[in-house]
């Protein structure tokens, strides 16, 4: 890994944390944020490990410093969704030779959003059972809304990603 790539991954991780802090709209257990964007960029630009790094390290930093919960028994469950998302996106991009059409980009962004929503639901379920605050309405009440918002965000990401990735690929091909 060269210095430029390491710096870019570090900046994308920092951007993930900043977007997690500054853009959320929180309602009960729902959080609307643009934090997935840097993870998608890392996975689509560099591959699975870099997507995993941005999602995993960024989630860890957010959970530890800014979530208000610190480290708990379920912290790994809250880190897992974005880490696996970066891994999935990166594997897909690598399989396609890092050259994806708009439809492929939209598809992988939507699948990533559904993966994150599903794993966050699992984390919330386990967390609520473990710490004694479970209620069906809290865990499953706004699931359809979360899925719809995830897909809408994925489509927004898909509109911005192709041009950004083209620009970044040109920057990384220069020495």
matplotlib code that plots the C-alpha trace (Angstrom):
import matplotlib.pyplot as plt

x = [0.0, 1.5, 1.4, -1.3, -3.6, -3.1, -3.7, -6.9, -8.2, -7.4, -9.3, -12.3, -12.3, -12.3, -15.0, -17.1, -16.8, -17.6, -20.6, -21.8, -21.6, -22.8, -25.5, -27.7, -31.4, -32.3, -35.8, -36.1, -33.8, -33.6, -30.6, -30.6, -27.0, -24.6, -21.9, -22.0, -20.7, -17.0, -17.3, -18.7, -15.9, -13.2, -14.7, -15.3, -12.0, -9.6, -11.3, -12.6, -9.9, -9.9, -13.7, -13.5, -11.0, -13.0, -16.3, -14.8, -12.3, -14.7, -17.5, -15.2, -14.1, -17.7, -18.9, -16.1, -15.9, -19.2, -22.1, -22.6, -22.4, -18.6, -17.5, -20.2, -20.8, -22.7, -20.2, -18.9, -22.4, -22.8, -19.4, -20.1, -22.7, -20.5, -17.4, -19.1, -20.7, -17.3, -16.0, -19.0, -18.8, -15.0, -15.3, -17.9, -15.9, -12.8, -14.7, -15.9, -12.4, -13.3, -15.3, -19.0, -21.9, -24.5, -26.9, -24.2, -23.2, -26.8, -27.3, -24.3, -25.2, -28.7, -27.5, -25.1, -27.9, -30.0, -27.1, -26.5, -30.2, -30.5, -27.4, -28.3, -31.7, -30.0, -27.7, -30.6, -32.5, -29.6, -28.8, -32.4, -32.7, -29.3, -30.0, -33.7, -35.3, -36.8, -40.1, -41.4, -42.4, -38.9, -37.0, -39.3, -41.7, -40.0, -38.3, -40.0, -39.2, -35.5, -35.3, -36.9, -34.6, -31.6, -32.6, -33.2, -29.7, -28.2, -29.7, -28.4, -24.9, -25.1, -25.6, -22.5, -20.2, -19.4, -18.0, -16.2, -14.6, -13.6, -11.9, -10.2, -9.0, -7.3, -5.6, -4.3, -2.9, -0.7, 2.7]
y = [0.0, 3.3, 6.6, 8.1, 5.1, 4.9, 8.7, 8.3, 5.4, 7.4, 10.4, 8.3, 6.8, 10.3, 11.4, 8.4, 9.5, 13.1, 12.2, 9.8, 12.7, 15.7, 14.4, 12.2, 12.7, 10.6, 9.4, 6.7, 3.9, 5.3, 7.3, 9.0, 9.7, 9.8, 7.8, 4.9, 7.1, 6.9, 3.1, 2.7, 4.9, 2.9, -0.5, 0.6, 2.4, 0.0, -3.3, -5.4, -4.9, -1.1, -1.1, -3.2, -0.9, 2.2, 0.6, -1.2, 1.4, 4.2, 2.4, 1.6, 5.2, 6.4, 3.8, 4.3, 8.1, 9.6, 7.1, 7.8, 4.1, 3.5, -0.1, -2.6, -6.4, -5.6, -3.1, -5.6, -6.1, -2.4, -2.3, -5.3, -3.9, -1.2, -3.3, -6.1, -3.6, -2.3, -5.9, -6.8, -3.7, -4.2, -7.8, -6.9, -4.1, -6.3, -9.0, -6.5, -5.2, -1.9, -0.9, -0.8, 0.6, 2.9, 0.0, -2.2, 0.7, 1.2, -2.5, -2.9, 0.3, -1.0, -4.5, -2.8, -0.7, -3.8, -5.6, -2.8, -2.4, -6.2, -6.4, -3.2, -4.8, -7.9, -5.8, -3.8, -7.1, -8.6, -5.4, -4.9, -8.4, -8.4, -5.0, -5.5, -2.9, -5.1, -4.2, -5.4, -1.9, -0.5, -3.2, -3.9, -0.9, 1.2, -1.5, -0.7, 2.9, 2.0, -0.1, 2.6, 5.3, 2.9, 2.3, 6.1, 6.9, 4.1, 5.7, 9.1, 7.6, 5.9, 9.2, 10.8, 7.7, 7.3, 10.8, 10.8, 7.4, 8.4, 11.5, 9.6, 6.8, 9.5, 10.9, 7.5, 6.6, 9.7, 9.2]
z = [0.0, -1.0, 0.9, -1.4, -1.0, 2.8, 3.1, 1.1, 3.2, 6.3, 5.0, 3.9, 7.4, 9.0, 6.6, 7.7, 11.3, 10.5, 8.5, 11.3, 13.7, 11.6, 9.3, 11.3, 11.7, 14.7, 15.5, 18.1, 16.7, 13.2, 12.0, 8.6, 7.6, 4.6, 6.5, 4.0, 1.1, 2.1, 2.6, -0.9, -2.4, -0.6, -1.7, -5.3, -5.7, -3.9, -3.1, -0.3, 2.4, 2.1, 2.2, 5.3, 6.9, 6.3, 7.5, 10.4, 11.7, 11.1, 12.9, 15.8, 16.2, 16.1, 18.5, 21.0, 20.9, 19.7, 20.0, 23.7, 24.6, 24.4, 24.4, 25.4, 24.8, 21.6, 20.1, 17.6, 16.4, 15.7, 13.9, 11.7, 9.3, 7.8, 7.9, 5.9, 3.6, 2.6, 2.2, 0.0, -2.2, -2.6, -3.6, -6.2, -7.6, -7.8, -9.5, -12.1, -12.6, -10.8, -13.9, -13.0, -15.0, -13.4, -12.9, -11.3, -9.0, -8.0, -7.5, -5.2, -3.3, -2.8, -1.7, 0.7, 2.2, 2.7, 4.3, 6.7, 7.5, 8.2, 10.3, 12.3, 12.9, 14.3, 16.4, 17.8, 18.5, 20.4, 22.2, 23.3, 24.6, 26.3, 28.1, 28.7, 26.6, 23.9, 22.3, 19.0, 18.0, 18.8, 16.9, 13.9, 13.9, 11.2, 9.2, 5.9, 6.4, 7.0, 3.9, 1.8, 3.0, 2.5, -1.1, -1.7, -0.3, -2.4, -5.5, -4.5, -3.9, -7.3, -9.0, -7.5, -7.4, -11.2, -11.7, -8.4, -9.0, -12.5, -11.1, -8.3, -10.6, -12.8, -9.7, -8.6, -12.1, -12.0, -10.3]

ax = plt.figure().add_subplot(projection="3d")
ax.plot(x, y, z, "-o")
ax.set_aspect("equal")
plt.show()
